[in-house]
Amino acid sequence: MRGARPLLLPLLTAAVTFAAMPAMADDAAYCAAMGDLAWRYIAADAKDGHNKPDLETRAAIAACDQGNYAAGIAVLERKLRDNHITLPKRS
């Protein structure tokens, strides 16, 4: 039984990791979809003639791009709702 113990922890770690992967992929897709909506619909006129979202929205999009989905999702949901934009469906 001693030989089986060292294998147990890596197997449990792998199982937990693989179980969490679909949720992370869903968060990534949801974050990306909201980021696309924000770039398209939450924009302010910029000096160079291009429309861009405000700094807080861009920071939330960057958080999503860096894998910090919780922070990005919270801000993007609020920003989209405040602008009366329907949130994308979350898988």
C-alpha positions in Angstrom: 0.0 0.0 0.0 2.9 2.3 0.5 3.7 2.4 -3.2 0.1 3.4 -4.0 0.1 6.6 -1.8 2.6 8.6 -3.9 0.4 8.0 -7.0 -2.8 9.1 -5.2 -2.1 12.8 -4.9 -1.1 13.3 -8.6 -4.2 11.4 -9.7 -6.5 13.5 -7.5 -4.8 16.7 -8.6 -5.3 15.7 -12.3 -8.9 14.8 -11.7 -9.6 18.2 -10.0 -7.8 20.1 -12.8 -9.7 18.3 -15.6 -13.0 18.8 -13.8 -12.3 22.6 -13.5 -11.2 23.0 -17.2 -14.7 23.2 -18.7 -15.7 25.9 -16.2 -12.6 27.9 -17.0 -13.2 27.5 -20.7 -16.8 28.7 -20.2 -15.6 31.7 -18.2 -13.0 32.5 -21.0 -15.7 32.3 -23.7 -18.2 34.4 -21.7 -15.5 37.0 -20.9 -14.5 37.2 -24.5 -18.1 37.6 -25.7 -18.7 40.4 -23.3 -15.4 42.0 -24.3 -16.6 42.0 -27.9 -19.9 43.6 -27.0 -18.1 46.2 -24.9 -15.7 47.1 -27.8 -18.7 47.3 -30.2 -21.2 49.2 -28.0 -19.6 50.9 -25.0 -17.4 53.4 -26.7 -16.5 57.0 -26.2 -15.1 59.3 -28.9 -11.3 59.3 -28.7 -9.1 62.1 -29.9 -7.7 60.0 -32.8 -11.3 59.6 -34.2 -11.7 56.0 -33.1 -14.2 54.8 -30.6 -12.8 53.0 -27.6 -14.3 51.8 -24.3 -13.4 53.7 -21.2 -10.3 52.7 -19.1 -12.3 50.6 -16.6 -13.9 48.6 -19.4 -10.5 48.1 -21.2 -8.9 47.0 -17.9 -11.7 44.4 -17.5 -11.1 43.1 -21.1 -7.4 42.9 -20.3 -8.2 41.0 -17.1 -10.1 38.5 -19.2 -7.3 38.2 -21.7 -4.9 37.5 -18.8 -7.1 34.8 -17.3 -8.5 36.8 -14.4 -12.1 36.0 -15.4 -13.7 36.8 -12.1 -12.5 40.4 -12.1 -13.2 40.9 -15.8 -16.6 39.4 -15.7 -17.8 41.4 -12.8 -16.9 44.7 -14.4 -18.1 43.8 -17.9 -21.5 42.5 -16.7 -22.0 45.8 -14.8 -20.9 48.0 -17.7 -23.1 46.1 -20.2 -26.1 46.2 -17.9 -25.6 49.9 -17.2 -25.7 50.5 -21.0 -28.8 48.4 -21.4 -27.0 45.8 -23.4 -28.2 42.2 -23.2 -25.6 39.9 -21.7 -24.5 36.9 -23.8 -25.7 33.5 -22.7 -23.3 31.8 -20.3 -22.7 28.1 -20.9 
